């Protein structure tokens, strides 16, 4: 279980960090009850902000796992591994995982908003994807780096 304190973050970011940490920890431990609770908490937060933070985490993990660059086979393998692993203990929608992966890589599929996964589905699947990509790496490190990167990009965009 992660024991990182997120007190230095503003309240909205702290809520995301706390809920995401609980969800990823539960996913890593395959604790169904804890995961359900944490995923519901994560899904109740601002979907755009949660997506931004976890998208940066996913992109950073993919970049670290593939320092020479990603190709279609790498993405397909990551998707298959995450769906298979999470599917051993959770109901998983591969399409939601695809949306998370391509979104994290900055590729946004154009399509009908009715076909876009719900914020709740994204909040349930993102921790499963992150947990799979993490392996034995520290989620707190990636999450902290994500907040730093987001803050830096917002300062430069002003």
ZIZITA-V722878 format. One line per field, one symbol per residue. ss: DSSP state (H for helix, E for strand, C for the rest). phi: phi as a letter, one per 20 degrees, with the letter a starting at -180 (. if undefined). psi: psi as a letter, one per 30 degrees, with the letter a starting at -180 (. if undefined). A space follows every 10 residues. Layout:
ss: ???
phi: ???
psi: ???
This chain:
ss: CCCCCCCCCC HHHHHHHHHH HHHHHHHHHC CHHHHHHHHH HHHCCCHHHH HHHHHHHHHH HHHHHCCCCC CHHHHHHHHH HHHHHHHCCC CCCHHHHHHH HHHHCCCCCC CCHHHCCCHH HHHHHHHHHH HHHHCCCCHH HHHHHHHHHH HHHHHHHC
phi: .fdfedgfef gfffffffff ffffgfffel egfffgffff fffeegffff ffffffffff fffffcfeod cgffffffff ffffffffbc fcdgffffgf ffffenddfe afffefgfgf ffffegffff gfffmefefg ffffffffff ffffffef
psi: kkgkkgffll eeeeeeeeee eeeeeeeefh jeeeeeeeee eeffljeeee eeefeeeeee eeeefifglk leeeeeeeee eeeeeefffl kkjeeeeeee eeefggjjkk akfffkllee eefeeeeeee eeeebgljee eeeeeeeeee eeeeeff.
